[in-house]
């Protein structure tokens, strides 16, 4: 696709091709942890008129994967603030459409009360608590009556501690300090249930997924994947500290 003008990019993390490769690897990792599922919400994936929105879709990889599990007549829509990284039309199934949108803005008219499922994953760490609630509130406007929202987000605070886990504790402490300086939210995941209840969601369900890092995993290759994700998170911190003129932390 050709993009003549781009919106202001409020995301301060990496935008290089390697970051999108990492996002695909992260997707595959969590799909495995979720036992091959992409959706936990009780949505009828066989519905020929199914409408799904993936907020902050990156290059659309999640939707491309989902397309193989739904009828070809389903409407799968993805939005992101960086359309220059969207997959081209030839790389997308016919029922997948991508469009430009900033999560902090009101959703366009064609999205209002339009979707059976609204999905968003690993976005809120770049928000404060207040902006996280506002983002979710805006997402609610996109859901059809009786529809569902599935929000999947991180918890970097809850880790194994003690002897043998010093490196992970150091990583957690560095992330806490640096993300606080930037104004990010290290662990929005455990707050999601409370935010959803505050906003008036019903039929709430919380699912906690455990990520086994490095030697904690019985599969060496699988244990390496979250390490790559964490290294990328540190790289994002370095980028942001440079933007904000902060002195780099002693890693």
Secondary structure, DSSP 8 states (H G I E B T S, - for coil): ---SS-------S--SHHHHHHHHHHHHHHHHHTTT-S--S---TT-TT-EEEEET-TTSHHHHHHGGGS-TT-EEEEEES-GGGS--GGGS-TTEEEEE--TTS---GGGTT-EEEEEEES-GGGS-HHHHHHHHHHHHTTEEEEEEEEEE----S----STT-HHHHHHHHHHHHHHHHHT--TT-GGGHHHHHHHTT--S----------GGGSSSHHHHHHHHHHHHHHHHHHHHHHHHTT------
